[in-house]
């Protein structure tokens, strides 16, 4: 697909980003990815918005196979945006997920944008498949913004838990028995909170969530009537040329923003926690092993181990693993080696995925899958879909899921509280 591209200078980037978002929401399919000014050597731009009229890949309407997808990616020379749900694993492994699914999103959906807008520092790049770039820029600038963040358009949304706290704690005890028996070392167990008959403004909820929890991989993603409204801090995979990077998160502690001294002590507590470090290193080893399947010999390395990063509600322990791969390796070949991401499964991956099928009550869907983009040069960047509200507007069904890593040292009550901590920004958003 040929694009006309031009560059523009913008004085007020934060305001322009909001205008981009409002502009993108006018279309039936859009993907807005916001870095929220986090500093990282691996971020390619501050934010991007892409729109389309139809999907190039839609597993809900097309028969999909790995062979067909590999051929598609070998032939593709376009930008692509979209998602891969957790249940894409069923294409790679012999699983058939039968849990309840209230959202019913496609397992994989990707679109070739007819227009996309990128913000890099204070420059704006607009690309369109028509010679109308200046008109698009003026259309975005003409959008009058409304501050949703302090407005109450709806009653607070009351969510229910798919499983009770007592049931959750019993499941954790059972999972610890599996660990004790040597079936696995660590398993990420997730639970769903949901609400029915919900009517809301997805754009409003994204702005509120983004204000409460501005993270480096926040997303507003719309597929007709299905919305993903996310505040993710985690990168799944990025490829730049022949280098591929994964940055799994394992290790979380709630911050105390009312007391700076106590907040710093909590950060130190996470840094010194043997339990959290053991969780992290297990996933680092898993990612190293997965990357070795596609990497050049002896090229897999841990660039950072147990990095401590500050986010609005929590401190997180993040490690960075990289490898050198063939320039021509396509996206599906990479997914076959690394999907689903180890931070959302546990180790060993195949066994814990079996246990997830047995013990979780809800199909994960988009949650713990990935949203991102692929370039014509075969580079890509995809997040991990966590801290995310998923909403089916037609069914009026709202869902968010949260999980934690279960090890032999896990305390069921504490794991439950960790889930609530991770979901706090979503809970605060739904109260507005």
Secondary structure, DSSP 8 states (H G I E B T S, - for coil): ---EEEEEE-S-HHHHHHHHHHHHTTSSEEEEEE-TT---TT---SEEEEEESS-SEETTTS---HHHHHHHHHH--S-EEEEE-GGGHHHHSS----SB-SS---SEEEE--SEEEEEETTEEEEEESSS-HHHHHHHHHT------TT---S-----EESS-HHHHHHHHHHHHHHHHTTS-SEEEEEEEEEESS----HHHHHHHHHHH---TEEEEEEETTEEEEEEE--EEEEEETTEEEEE-EEEEEE--TT-HHHHHHHHHHHHH-HHHHHHHHHHHHHHHHHHHTTS-TT--EEEEEEEEEE-SSEEEEEEEEEEE--TT--HHHHHHHH-S-GGGTEESHHHHHHHHHHH-SB--TTTTSEEEEE-TTS-EEEE---SEEEEETTTTEEEEEEEEEE-TT--HHHHHHHHHHHTHHHHHHHH-
